[in-house]
Amino acid sequence: MTARRRRLLVSPQWAVSIAGALAVIGFVGYAQWNGSPERVQFATSVQQVLADQVSTLEGEQEDLRGQLAAAEAQVLEFQKASTTSSSALAEVNRHLEEARLAVGLTPLRGPGVIIEIADSKRVIPEGENPGNYIVLVDDLRDLVVALWASGAEAIAINGERLVATSSIYGVGASVLVNTAFLSPPFRIEAIGAEGLLDRFNTNPAFLGRVAHRIDVFGLEFASQSADPLELAAFVGNTRFRWAVPTEEVP
């Protein structure tokens, strides 16, 4: 594959306006997240962390716009150069679609499951740790691991598609997924083969710590199969700063 074709496979056409949306989602989500007394009591201050993150993303927006314009121009140039070889163009487009599918840049549709988990509605006993009664980042990680292990092919949390560079990160009682600030209830959608829900329900990653917390502390939890289920494409920044392709072996 030529260098020109490799560059086409990583064109960031999906990452135009994430910074502005994250700024709104981040601070609005922060206010909603801390609206419950339990989260006010348990959460540490994350305002400065989020403010710094939004500032960084805003600084990257102009650079992303420039990358998008250059990528679109490159695609147009290649398509014009390939008009005399429709088969070559079709092959390139096929590889491009396969690459976009593999890295989560393509919306998907298929059978799957929907899982919802939210903070407990129980009255917290005096002297009890309020953190036991809210959904923590480890709960989400356990659920995602159980889904992958059960054969899920694609997963999204509150609409945030998980890809190879995704993170589920906790800052105090806060949860960031793909740098998007999320608040409960958490809706986890996964596409996979028939029987995915049954396999998930018996997976050790689910039956361990998170299932225990659901039972003991009353975390709100529900799951059901869904067919068809639609997942949006990943929208975010997967730019590599330090990792570079290795040279092709002759």
Accessible surface in RSA format (square Angstrom, percent):
REM  Atomic radii and reference values for relative SASA: ProtOr
REM  Chains: A
REM  Algorithm: Lee & Richards
REM  Probe-radius: 1.40
REM  Slices: 20
REM RES _ NUM      All-atoms   Total-Side   Main-Chain    Non-polar    All polar
REM                ABS   REL    ABS   REL    ABS   REL    ABS   REL    ABS   REL
RES MET A   1   103.23  53.5  47.33  31.3  55.90 133.1  52.33  44.5  50.90  67.4
RES THR A   2    79.88  56.8  71.28  72.3   8.60  20.5  77.49 104.1   2.39   3.6
RES ALA A   3    49.02  45.1  41.84  64.6   7.18  16.3  42.17  59.4   6.85  18.1
RES ARG A   4    87.12  36.6  84.88  43.3   2.24   5.3  15.39  21.0  71.73  43.5
RES ARG A   5    68.20  28.6  67.93  34.6   0.27   0.6   4.98   6.8  63.22  38.3
RES ARG A   6    92.05  38.7  87.92  44.8   4.13   9.8  42.33  57.9  49.72  30.1
RES ARG A   7   122.17  51.3 117.53  59.9   4.65  11.1  61.16  83.6  61.02  37.0
RES LEU A   8     6.54   3.6   5.23   3.7   1.31   3.3   5.23   3.7   1.31   3.5
RES LEU A   9    40.56  22.6  32.37  23.2   8.19  20.6  32.37  22.7   8.19  22.0
RES VAL A  10   112.69  74.2  93.78  84.9  18.91  45.6 100.65  87.5  12.04  32.7
RES SER A  11     8.19   6.9   2.39   3.2   5.80  13.4   4.17   8.9   4.01   5.6
RES PRO A  12    23.08  16.8  22.04  20.1   1.04   3.8  22.04  18.2   1.04   6.5
RES GLN A  13    69.23  38.7  54.41  39.8  14.82  35.3  10.91  23.2  58.32  44.2
RES TRP A  14    36.00  14.4  18.74   9.1  17.26  40.5  29.63  15.8   6.37  10.3
RES ALA A  15     1.52   1.4   0.47   0.7   1.05   2.4   0.56   0.8   0.96   2.5
RES VAL A  16    49.69  32.7  47.63  43.1   2.07   5.0  47.68  41.4   2.02   5.5
RES SER A  17    64.17  54.2  60.89  81.3   3.28   7.6  25.91  55.2  38.26  53.6
RES ILE A  18    14.65   8.3  11.14   8.3   3.51   8.5  14.34  10.3   0.31   0.8
RES ALA A  19     0.59   0.5   0.39   0.6   0.20   0.5   0.39   0.6   0.20   0.5
RES GLY A  20    36.63  45.2   0.00   N/A  36.63  45.2  34.20  93.9   2.43   5.4
RES ALA A  21    51.87  47.7  40.65  62.7  11.22  25.5  49.02  69.0   2.84   7.5
RES LEU A  22    11.39   6.3   9.93   7.1   1.46   3.7   9.93   7.0   1.46   3.9
RES ALA A  23    20.78  19.1  17.93  27.7   2.85   6.5  18.26  25.7   2.52   6.7
RES VAL A  24    96.89  63.8  91.37  82.7   5.52  13.3  96.89  84.2   0.00   0.0
RES ILE A  25    73.37  41.8  69.50  51.8   3.87   9.3  73.37  52.8   0.00   0.0
RES GLY A  26     4.71   5.8   0.00   N/A   4.71   5.8   4.64  12.7   0.07   0.2
RES PHE A  27    87.79  43.9  81.23  50.3   6.57  17.1  81.78  49.6   6.01  17.2
RES VAL A  28    77.22  50.8  73.61  66.6   3.60   8.7  77.12  67.0   0.10   0.3
RES GLY A  29     6.91   8.5   0.00   N/A   6.91   8.5   6.36  17.5   0.54   1.2
RES TYR A  30    37.80  17.6  37.80  21.5   0.00   0.0  21.04  15.8  16.76  20.7
RES ALA A  31    69.49  63.9  52.01  80.3  17.47  39.8  59.07  83.2  10.41  27.6
RES GLN A  32   119.05  66.6  95.24  69.6  23.81  56.7  40.31  85.8  78.74  59.7
RES TRP A  33     3.12   1.3   0.00   0.0   3.12   7.3   1.64   0.9   1.48   2.4
RES ASN A  34    27.60  19.0  21.07  20.4   6.53  15.7  16.33  39.3  11.27  10.9
RES GLY A  35    59.89  73.9   0.00   N/A  59.89  73.9  31.95  87.7  27.94  62.6
RES SER A  36    36.74  31.0  30.21  40.3   6.54  15.1  34.02  72.5   2.72   3.8
RES PRO A  37   103.08  75.1  92.96  84.7  10.12  36.8  99.14  81.8   3.94  24.5
RES GLU A  38    45.75  26.3  44.65  33.8   1.10   2.6   7.14  13.8  38.61  31.5
RES ARG A  39     1.90   0.8   1.90   1.0   0.00   0.0   1.89   2.6   0.01   0.0
RES VAL A  40    95.79  63.0  78.34  70.9  17.45  42.0  80.98  70.4  14.81  40.2
RES GLN A  41   128.30  71.7  95.17  69.6  33.13  78.9  38.01  80.9  90.29  68.5
RES PHE A  42    63.54  31.8  48.36  30.0  15.18  39.5  51.11  31.0  12.43  35.6
RES ALA A  43    23.67  21.8   4.40   6.8  19.28  43.8   4.40   6.2  19.28  51.1
RES THR A  44    82.93  59.0  74.97  76.0   7.96  19.0  75.04 100.8   7.89  11.9
RES SER A  45    93.59  79.1  61.79  82.5  31.80  73.3  48.90 104.1  44.69  62.6
RES VAL A  46     1.32   0.9   1.07   1.0   0.25   0.6   1.32   1.2   0.00   0.0
RES GLN A  47   101.71  56.9 100.71  73.6   1.00   2.4  19.21  40.9  82.50  62.6
RES GLN A  48   120.83  67.6 117.18  85.6   3.65   8.7  59.67 127.0  61.16  46.4
RES VAL A  49    68.71  45.2  64.11  58.0   4.60  11.1  67.18  58.4   1.54   4.2
RES LEU A  50     5.61   3.1   5.57   4.0   0.04   0.1   5.57   3.9   0.04   0.1
RES ALA A  51    38.60  35.5  32.45  50.1   6.15  14.0  33.94  47.8   4.66  12.3
RES ASP A  52    76.41  53.5  72.88  72.5   3.53   8.3  29.67  69.8  46.74  46.6
RES GLN A  53    50.03  28.0  43.94  32.1   6.09  14.5  20.45  43.5  29.58  22.4
RES VAL A  54    15.73  10.3  15.56  14.1   0.17   0.4  15.73  13.7   0.00   0.0
RES SER A  55    70.33  59.4  62.32  83.2   8.01  18.5  25.17  53.6  45.16  63.3
RES THR A  56    82.01  58.3  72.06  73.1   9.95  23.7  53.93  72.4  28.08  42.5
RES LEU A  57    17.17   9.6  16.39  11.7   0.78   2.0  16.39  11.5   0.78   2.1
RES GLU A  58    90.30  51.8  80.36  60.8   9.93  23.6  24.98  48.3  65.31  53.3
RES GLY A  59    59.89  73.9   0.00   N/A  59.89  73.9  38.40 105.4  21.49  48.1
RES GLU A  60    23.77  13.6  22.09  16.7   1.68   4.0  15.04  29.1   8.73   7.1
RES GLN A  61    34.68  19.4  34.64  25.3   0.04   0.1   0.86   1.8  33.83  25.7
RES GLU A  62   123.15  70.7 115.28  87.2   7.86  18.7  59.54 115.2  63.60  51.9
RES ASP A  63    68.52  48.0  58.53  58.3  10.00  23.6  28.12  66.2  40.40  40.3
RES LEU A  64     5.88   3.3   4.78   3.4   1.10   2.8   4.78   3.4   1.10   3.0
RES ARG A  65   104.85  44.0  99.28  50.6   5.57  13.3  33.30  45.5  71.55  43.4
RES GLY A  66    41.90  51.7   0.00   N/A  41.90  51.7  35.75  98.1   6.16  13.8
RES GLN A  67    53.37  29.8  45.21  33.0   8.17  19.4  30.79  65.5  22.58  17.1
RES LEU A  68    22.96  12.8  22.96  16.4   0.00   0.0  22.96  16.1   0.00   0.0
RES ALA A  69    61.10  56.2  52.09  80.4   9.01  20.5  55.64  78.4   5.46  14.5
RES ALA A  70    64.85  59.6  51.29  79.2  13.56  30.8  59.67  84.0   5.18  13.7
RES ALA A  71     8.90   8.2   5.07   7.8   3.83   8.7   8.54  12.0   0.36   1.0
RES GLU A  72    90.54  52.0  83.31  63.0   7.23  17.2  28.21  54.6  62.33  50.9
RES ALA A  73    60.68  55.8  50.18  77.4  10.50  23.9  56.14  79.1   4.54  12.0
RES GLN A  74    38.82  21.7  35.32  25.8   3.50   8.3  16.31  34.7  22.51  17.1
RES VAL A  75    29.97  19.7  29.89  27.1   0.08   0.2  29.95  26.0   0.02   0.1
RES LEU A  76    92.80  51.7  91.94  65.8   0.86   2.2  92.62  65.0   0.18   0.5
RES GLU A  77    97.24  55.8  91.41  69.2   5.83  13.9  36.10  69.8  61.13  49.9
RES PHE A  78    21.74  10.9  21.64  13.4   0.10   0.3  21.64  13.1   0.10   0.3
RES GLN A  79    69.45  38.8  68.27  49.9   1.18   2.8  15.17  32.3  54.29  41.2
RES LYS A  80   132.81  64.8 120.13  73.7  12.68  30.2  74.62  67.2  58.19  62.0
RES ALA A  81    69.24  63.7  33.90  52.3  35.33  80.4  46.01  64.8  23.23  61.5
RES SER A  82    12.04  10.2   8.32  11.1   3.72   8.6   4.82  10.3   7.22  10.1
RES THR A  83   101.12  71.9  71.63  72.6  29.49  70.3  60.41  81.1  40.71  61.5
RES THR A  84   135.54  96.4  95.88  97.2  39.66  94.5  83.47 112.1  52.07  78.7
RES SER A  85    43.24  36.5  37.81  50.5   5.43  12.5  30.79  65.6  12.45  17.4
RES SER A  86    89.67  75.8  79.62 106.3  10.06  23.2  47.53 101.2  42.15  59.0
RES SER A  87    87.49  73.9  73.83  98.5  13.66  31.5  54.32 115.7  33.17  46.5
RES ALA A  88    33.71  31.0  26.33  40.6   7.38  16.8  33.67  47.4   0.03   0.1
RES LEU A  89    40.25  22.4  40.13  28.7   0.13   0.3  40.25  28.3   0.00   0.0
RES ALA A  90    60.23  55.4  50.03  77.2  10.20  23.2  55.32  77.9   4.91  13.0
RES GLU A  91    69.19  39.7  66.81  50.5   2.38   5.7  30.28  58.6  38.91  31.8
RES VAL A  92     7.55   5.0   6.39   5.8   1.16   2.8   7.52   6.5   0.03   0.1
RES ASN A  93    58.22  40.2  57.77  55.8   0.45   1.1  21.95  52.8  36.28  35.1
RES ARG A  94   113.74  47.8 106.69  54.4   7.06  16.8  65.85  90.0  47.90  29.0
RES HIS A  95    56.82  31.1  53.95  37.5   2.87   7.3  34.11  35.2  22.71  26.4
RES LEU A  96    29.85  16.6  29.85  21.4   0.00   0.0  29.85  21.0   0.00   0.0
RES GLU A  97    94.48  54.2  92.24  69.8   2.24   5.3  47.49  91.9  46.98  38.4
RES GLU A  98    84.87  48.7  78.50  59.4   6.38  15.2  41.74  80.7  43.14  35.2
RES ALA A  99    24.54  22.6  16.86  26.0   7.68  17.5  24.16  34.0   0.38   1.0
RES ARG A 100    53.82  22.6  53.51  27.3   0.32   0.8   7.23   9.9  46.60  28.2
RES LEU A 101    92.23  51.4  84.60  60.5   7.63  19.2  84.60  59.4   7.63  20.5
RES ALA A 102    88.14  81.0  46.07  71.1  42.08  95.7  57.47  80.9  30.68  81.3
RES VAL A 103    76.31  50.2  69.25  62.7   7.07  17.0  73.96  64.3   2.35   6.4
RES GLY A 104     5.08   6.3   0.00   N/A   5.08   6.3   4.48  12.3   0.60   1.3
RES LEU A 105    11.83   6.6   9.38   6.7   2.45   6.2   9.38   6.6   2.45   6.6
RES THR A 106    32.53  23.1  31.52  32.0   1.00   2.4  31.70  42.6   0.83   1.3
RES PRO A 107    91.63  66.8  78.67  71.7  12.96  47.1  79.00  65.2  12.63  78.5
RES LEU A 108    42.08  23.4  35.72  25.6   6.36  16.0  39.89  28.0   2.19   5.9
RES ARG A 109   164.43  69.0 131.90  67.2  32.52  77.4  42.74  58.4 121.69  73.8
RES GLY A 110    11.66  14.4   0.00   N/A  11.66  14.4  11.66  32.0   0.00   0.0
RES PRO A 111    59.79  43.6  59.79  54.5   0.00   0.0  59.79  49.4   0.00   0.0
RES GLY A 112     7.10   8.8   0.00   N/A   7.10   8.8   1.91   5.2   5.19  11.6
RES VAL A 113     1.61   1.1   1.61   1.5   0.00   0.0   1.61   1.4   0.00   0.0
RES ILE A 114    17.07   9.7  16.03  11.9   1.04   2.5  16.03  11.5   1.04   2.8
RES ILE A 115     0.00   0.0   0.00   0.0   0.00   0.0   0.00   0.0   0.00   0.0
RES GLU A 116    66.85  38.4  65.83  49.8   1.02   2.4  14.64  28.3  52.21  42.6
RES ILE A 117     0.90   0.5   0.00   0.0   0.90   2.2   0.77   0.6   0.13   0.4
RES ALA A 118    20.14  18.5  20.14  31.1   0.01   0.0  20.14  28.4   0.01   0.0
RES ASP A 119    26.21  18.4  21.93  21.8   4.28  10.1  17.52  41.2   8.69   8.7
RES SER A 120    10.29   8.7   0.00   0.0  10.29  23.7   0.00   0.0  10.29  14.4
RES LYS A 121   173.86  84.8 140.72  86.3  33.14  78.9  94.66  85.2  79.21  84.4
RES ARG A 122   121.94  51.2 110.30  56.2  11.64  27.7  49.41  67.5  72.53  44.0
RES VAL A 123   140.12  92.2 120.49 109.1  19.63  47.3 125.82 109.3  14.30  38.8
RES ILE A 124    37.35  21.3  18.94  14.1  18.41  44.4  18.94  13.6  18.41  50.0
RES PRO A 125    70.12  51.1  57.92  52.8  12.20  44.3  68.19  56.3   1.93  12.0
RES GLU A 126   184.07 105.7 143.88 108.9  40.20  95.7  67.01 129.6 117.07  95.6
RES GLY A 127    83.99 103.6   0.00   N/A  83.99 103.6  42.86 117.6  41.13  92.1
RES GLU A 128    62.02  35.6  48.67  36.8  13.35  31.8   5.80  11.2  56.22  45.9
RES ASN A 129    78.14  53.9  68.96  66.6   9.18  22.1  27.97  67.3  50.17  48.5
RES PRO A 130    14.73  10.7  14.73  13.4   0.00   0.0  14.73  12.2   0.00   0.0
RES GLY A 131     2.45   3.0   0.00   N/A   2.45   3.0   2.38   6.5   0.06   0.1
RES ASN A 132    35.20  24.3  35.13  34.0   0.06   0.2   0.06   0.2  35.13  34.0
RES TYR A 133    15.96   7.5  15.50   8.8   0.46   1.2   2.13   1.6  13.84  17.1
RES ILE A 134     0.13   0.1   0.13   0.1   0.00   0.0   0.13   0.1   0.00   0.0
RES VAL A 135     0.16   0.1   0.00   0.0   0.16   0.4   0.00   0.0   0.16   0.4
RES LEU A 136    44.31  24.7  42.99  30.8   1.32   3.3  44.31  31.1   0.00   0.0
RES VAL A 137    24.86  16.4  22.53  20.4   2.33   5.6  22.53  19.6   2.33   6.3
RES ASP A 138    64.48  45.2  64.17  63.9   0.32   0.7   8.37  19.7  56.12  56.0
RES ASP A 139     0.00   0.0   0.00   0.0   0.00   0.0   0.00   0.0   0.00   0.0
RES LEU A 140     0.00   0.0   0.00   0.0   0.00   0.0   0.00   0.0   0.00   0.0
RES ARG A 141    97.93  41.1  96.62  49.3   1.31   3.1  36.28  49.6  61.65  37.4
RES ASP A 142    34.31  24.0  34.13  34.0   0.18   0.4   1.56   3.7  32.74  32.7
RES LEU A 143     0.00   0.0   0.00   0.0   0.00   0.0   0.00   0.0   0.00   0.0
RES VAL A 144     9.04   5.9   9.04   8.2   0.00   0.0   9.04   7.9   0.00   0.0
RES VAL A 145    82.43  54.2  81.24  73.5   1.20   2.9  81.93  71.2   0.51   1.4
RES ALA A 146     0.00   0.0   0.00   0.0   0.00   0.0   0.00   0.0   0.00   0.0
RES LEU A 147     0.00   0.0   0.00   0.0   0.00   0.0   0.00   0.0   0.00   0.0
RES TRP A 148   107.93  43.3  93.11  45.1  14.82  34.8  79.72  42.5  28.21  45.8
RES ALA A 149    71.70  65.9  29.00  44.7  42.70  97.1  42.00  59.2  29.69  78.7
RES SER A 150     5.81   4.9   0.16   0.2   5.65  13.0   5.00  10.6   0.81   1.1
RES GLY A 151    38.41  47.4   0.00   N/A  38.41  47.4  31.07  85.3   7.34  16.4
RES ALA A 152    10.13   9.3   0.00   0.0  10.13  23.0   0.00   0.0  10.13  26.8
RES GLU A 153   137.99  79.2 109.70  83.0  28.29  67.4  37.35  72.2 100.64  82.2
RES ALA A 154     2.49   2.3   0.47   0.7   2.02   4.6   2.49   3.5   0.00   0.0
RES ILE A 155     0.00   0.0   0.00   0.0   0.00   0.0   0.00   0.0   0.00   0.0
RES ALA A 156     2.20   2.0   2.17   3.3   0.03   0.1   2.17   3.1   0.03   0.1
RES ILE A 157     0.00   0.0   0.00   0.0   0.00   0.0   0.00   0.0   0.00   0.0
RES ASN A 158    52.48  36.2  22.71  21.9  29.77  71.7  19.05  45.8  33.43  32.3
RES GLY A 159    47.59  58.7   0.00   N/A  47.59  58.7  29.72  81.6  17.86  40.0
RES GLU A 160    35.64  20.5  34.63  26.2   1.01   2.4   2.92   5.6  32.72  26.7
RES ARG A 161     9.55   4.0   7.57   3.9   1.97   4.7   0.16   0.2   9.39   5.7
RES LEU A 162    14.96   8.3   7.88   5.6   7.08  17.8   7.94   5.6   7.02  18.9
RES VAL A 163    26.18  17.2   4.81   4.4  21.37  51.5  15.59  13.5  10.59  28.7
RES ALA A 164   110.57 101.7  63.09  97.4  47.48 108.0  76.37 107.5  34.20  90.6
RES THR A 165    67.11  47.7  36.61  37.1  30.49  72.7  41.70  56.0  25.40  38.4
RES SER A 166    30.85  26.1   4.68   6.2  26.17  60.3   6.57  14.0  24.28  34.0
RES SER A 167    60.23  50.9  53.36  71.2   6.87  15.8  41.13  87.6  19.10  26.8
RES ILE A 168    20.86  11.9  13.68  10.2   7.18  17.3  13.68   9.9   7.18  19.5
RES TYR A 169   118.36  55.3 118.27  67.3   0.09   0.2  73.53  55.3  44.83  55.3
RES GLY A 170    23.84  29.4   0.00   N/A  23.84  29.4   4.94  13.6  18.90  42.3
RES VAL A 171    23.71  15.6  20.12  18.2   3.59   8.6  23.71  20.6   0.00   0.0
RES GLY A 172    47.25  58.3   0.00   N/A  47.25  58.3  15.43  42.3  31.83  71.3
RES ALA A 173     2.86   2.6   0.00   0.0   2.86   6.5   1.96   2.8   0.90   2.4
RES SER A 174     2.14   1.8   1.26   1.7   0.88   2.0   0.87   1.9   1.27   1.8
RES VAL A 175     0.98   0.6   0.98   0.9   0.00   0.0   0.98   0.9   0.00   0.0
RES LEU A 176     7.67   4.3   7.59   5.4   0.08   0.2   7.59   5.3   0.08   0.2
RES VAL A 177     0.00   0.0   0.00   0.0   0.00   0.0   0.00   0.0   0.00   0.0
RES ASN A 178    13.90   9.6   2.59   2.5  11.31  27.2   9.17  22.1   4.73   4.6
RES THR A 179    52.42  37.3  45.52  46.1   6.90  16.4  45.12  60.6   7.30  11.0
RES ALA A 180     0.98   0.9   0.98   1.5   0.00   0.0   0.98   1.4   0.00   0.0
RES PHE A 181     5.08   2.5   1.09   0.7   3.99  10.4   1.09   0.7   3.99  11.4
RES LEU A 182    13.12   7.3  11.42   8.2   1.70   4.3  13.12   9.2   0.00   0.0
RES SER A 183    23.39  19.8  17.48  23.3   5.91  13.6   1.84   3.9  21.55  30.2
RES PRO A 184    32.26  23.5  13.29  12.1  18.97  69.0  13.66  11.3  18.59 115.6
RES PRO A 185    90.56  66.0  82.86  75.5   7.71  28.0  82.86  68.4   7.71  47.9
RES PHE A 186     0.05   0.0   0.00   0.0   0.05   0.1   0.05   0.0   0.00   0.0
RES ARG A 187    93.44  39.2  93.27  47.5   0.17   0.4  36.82  50.3  56.62  34.3
RES ILE A 188     0.00   0.0   0.00   0.0   0.00   0.0   0.00   0.0   0.00   0.0
RES GLU A 189    25.24  14.5  25.24  19.1   0.00   0.0   0.00   0.0  25.24  20.6
RES ALA A 190     0.00   0.0   0.00   0.0   0.00   0.0   0.00   0.0   0.00   0.0
RES ILE A 191    12.58   7.2  12.58   9.4   0.00   0.0  12.58   9.1   0.00   0.0
RES GLY A 192     2.93   3.6   0.00   N/A   2.93   3.6   2.36   6.5   0.58   1.3
RES ALA A 193    67.36  61.9  54.37  83.9  13.00  29.6  63.18  89.0   4.18  11.1
RES GLU A 194   164.36  94.4 142.40 107.7  21.96  52.3  62.26 120.4 102.10  83.4
RES GLY A 195    28.57  35.2   0.00   N/A  28.57  35.2  21.05  57.8   7.51  16.8
RES LEU A 196     3.76   2.1   2.09   1.5   1.67   4.2   2.09   1.5   1.67   4.5
RES LEU A 197    28.98  16.1  27.76  19.9   1.21   3.1  27.76  19.5   1.21   3.3
RES ASP A 198   100.38  70.3  96.56  96.1   3.82   9.0  29.85  70.2  70.53  70.3
RES ARG A 199    92.61  38.9  86.70  44.2   5.90  14.1  63.16  86.3  29.45  17.8
RES PHE A 200     0.00   0.0   0.00   0.0   0.00   0.0   0.00   0.0   0.00   0.0
RES ASN A 201    56.74  39.1  50.62  48.9   6.13  14.7  19.99  48.1  36.75  35.5
RES THR A 202    97.06  69.0  83.15  84.3  13.92  33.2  66.43  89.2  30.64  46.3
RES ASN A 203    22.48  15.5  19.76  19.1   2.72   6.6   2.72   6.6  19.76  19.1
RES PRO A 204   104.92  76.5  94.58  86.2  10.34  37.6  97.74  80.7   7.18  44.7
RES ALA A 205    30.33  27.9  13.54  20.9  16.78  38.2  26.21  36.9   4.12  10.9
RES PHE A 206    19.13   9.6  19.13  11.8   0.00   0.0  19.13  11.6   0.00   0.0
RES LEU A 207    98.85  55.0  78.27  56.0  20.58  51.7  78.45  55.1  20.39  54.9
RES GLY A 208    36.36  44.8   0.00   N/A  36.36  44.8  34.60  95.0   1.76   3.9
RES ARG A 209    95.66  40.2  81.78  41.7  13.88  33.1  75.98 103.8  19.68  11.9
RES VAL A 210     0.00   0.0   0.00   0.0   0.00   0.0   0.00   0.0   0.00   0.0
RES ALA A 211    22.81  21.0  17.25  26.6   5.56  12.6  18.31  25.8   4.50  11.9
RES HIS A 212   107.31  58.7 100.83  70.1   6.48  16.6  67.28  69.3  40.03  46.6
RES ARG A 213    15.87   6.7  15.87   8.1   0.00   0.0  12.02  16.4   3.86   2.3
RES ILE A 214    30.79  17.5  26.33  19.6   4.46  10.8  26.33  19.0   4.46  12.1
RES ASP A 215   109.90  77.0  94.14  93.7  15.76  37.3  25.38  59.7  84.52  84.3
RES VAL A 216    64.27  42.3  49.31  44.6  14.96  36.1  54.70  47.5   9.57  26.0
RES PHE A 217    33.21  16.6  33.21  20.6   0.00   0.0  33.21  20.1   0.00   0.0
RES GLY A 218    13.84  17.1   0.00   N/A  13.84  17.1   9.61  26.4   4.24   9.5
RES LEU A 219     5.65   3.1   0.00   0.0   5.65  14.2   0.00   0.0   5.65  15.2
RES GLU A 220    70.10  40.2  66.11  50.0   4.00   9.5  16.10  31.1  54.00  44.1
RES PHE A 221    59.63  29.8  24.76  15.3  34.87  90.7  26.00  15.8  33.63  96.3
RES ALA A 222    59.51  54.7  52.25  80.6   7.25  16.5  58.85  82.9   0.66   1.7
RES SER A 223    41.90  35.4  13.04  17.4  28.86  66.5   1.87   4.0  40.03  56.1
RES GLN A 224   106.08  59.3 103.19  75.4   2.89   6.9  30.44  64.8  75.64  57.4
RES SER A 225    76.28  64.5  57.10  76.2  19.18  44.2  38.51  82.0  37.77  52.9
RES ALA A 226    17.20  15.8   8.70  13.4   8.50  19.3  16.26  22.9   0.94   2.5
RES ASP A 227   113.48  79.5  75.70  75.3  37.78  89.3  25.63  60.3  87.85  87.6
RES PRO A 228    72.44  52.8  54.15  49.4  18.29  66.5  54.15  44.7  18.29 113.7
RES LEU A 229    10.44   5.8   9.24   6.6   1.20   3.0  10.44   7.3   0.00   0.0
RES GLU A 230   118.03  67.8  99.52  75.3  18.51  44.1  32.46  62.8  85.57  69.9
RES LEU A 231     3.77   2.1   0.63   0.4   3.14   7.9   2.57   1.8   1.19   3.2
RES ALA A 232    64.01  58.9  49.80  76.8  14.21  32.3  54.89  77.3   9.12  24.1
RES ALA A 233    21.37  19.6  14.64  22.6   6.73  15.3  14.64  20.6   6.73  17.8
RES PHE A 234     6.84   3.4   6.43   4.0   0.40   1.0   6.67   4.0   0.17   0.5
RES VAL A 235    82.43  54.2  73.95  66.9   8.48  20.4  73.95  64.3   8.48  23.0
RES GLY A 236     1.75   2.2   0.00   N/A   1.75   2.2   1.75   4.8   0.00   0.0
RES ASN A 237    45.59  31.4  20.36  19.7  25.23  60.8  12.74  30.7  32.85  31.8
RES THR A 238    38.07  27.1  31.48  31.9   6.59  15.7  17.69  23.8  20.38  30.8
RES ARG A 239    84.48  35.5  54.80  27.9  29.68  70.7  46.08  63.0  38.40  23.3
RES PHE A 240   134.91  67.5 109.51  67.8  25.40  66.1 111.94  67.9  22.97  65.7
RES ARG A 241   151.64  63.7 115.06  58.7  36.59  87.1  50.25  68.7 101.39  61.5
RES TRP A 242   232.19  93.2 207.58 100.5  24.61  57.8 188.65 100.6  43.54  70.6
RES ALA A 243    64.69  59.5  46.15  71.2  18.54  42.2  55.34  77.9   9.35  24.8
RES VAL A 244   120.92  79.6 100.46  90.9  20.46  49.3 103.40  89.8  17.51  47.5
RES PRO A 245   114.83  83.7  87.90  80.1  26.93  97.9  99.34  82.0  15.49  96.3
RES THR A 246   126.72  90.1 104.78 106.2  21.94  52.3  81.75 109.8  44.98  68.0
RES GLU A 247   162.77  93.4 140.81 106.5  21.96  52.3  62.23 120.4 100.54  82.1
RES GLU A 248   108.03  62.0  82.19  62.2  25.84  61.5  47.84  92.5  60.19  49.1
RES VAL A 249   137.53  90.5 110.65 100.2  26.88  64.8 112.14  97.4  25.39  68.9
RES PRO A 250   168.55 122.8 100.39  91.5  68.16 247.8 141.12 116.5  27.43 170.5
END  Absolute sums over single chains surface
CHAIN  1 A    13517.0      10804.9       2712.1       8184.2       5332.8
END  Absolute sums over all chains
TOTAL         13517.0      10804.9       2712.1       8184.2       5332.8
